[in-house]
């Protein structure tokens, strides 16, 4: 999400924030019906060898298992031809569909019996203005990124939401291998970030049943990462008129001594094993927390998580800088990295996309916005999009 001026204006039209503690939360077993746990005879796919996932419900003993393909396809299973991504060109989606703030994730599809990329993001329903009241997802097999399929609406708050908010900003989704389930964090403007769980990557996520809710102000454009069953939620927070009213943000930004730029920072919440317990937060980490250089975090943070190839945790974000004419602009996609997710220190990696701001022409402003990289078929692909207004 960009366009905060519009957002702040819209805020005055909305109802008062819903207090998280008033809301009913649901344990995953109450939503999914079972408490499936990964068994020790399971193993994950490698590039060249398939995997096995075996689950037993800790509650009722129900069990199932399934095999997964090697991660890298040499031949296209549908055509028998060598994999060729030559037909994968932009735009990926039909011209009537708008899913910006893209957070693509690679998951095994039990229905299709193949690795697929699922694209999560905001949904510019009208195509004329940003965001809307539902999320949709699209998917494509990793061996043919030109073959996108509509997976339908995965969350809908058009008729109102149990957890507040009237518009949905940028979401994110993560797979929990330990329980074979999918978690989605939605940004329900301007009330809360809401965590829900489903048994399929295409949801649907039950609007009325949340696992956890967090402050909208500290988890702007939230992102989710799950490691060994532990859920981490991150979001951008700003030293601005809206966020400065949040005591936590104020204390953190002040303590961190950020006086340059806009004092943006981000937060990572490590959730409790049972996120419905109390505020659900096990640990909080503010970042960046080491280098006193201007790190222009603006919005759209994306916690990539641990990158095996690099041996570090990666964190992407949309940066903002002030131009020569004094106006702020989204200047690119930057990244931070660390060896220790919750303790840091985080190191500034500068902008990852060069030249992603485009000259305006005929009254249009065009800026780079929101990106995340993912691994598919031995390639790291950086997703980002341009906003034209
Ligand atoms: Zn069960």
Boltz pocket constraint, residues with backbone or C-beta under 6 A from the ligand:
constraints:
  - pocket:
      binder: B
      contacts: [[A, 33], [A, 34], [A, 35], [A, 57], [A, 58], [A, 59], [A, 60], [A, 61], [A, 62]]
      max_distance: 6.0
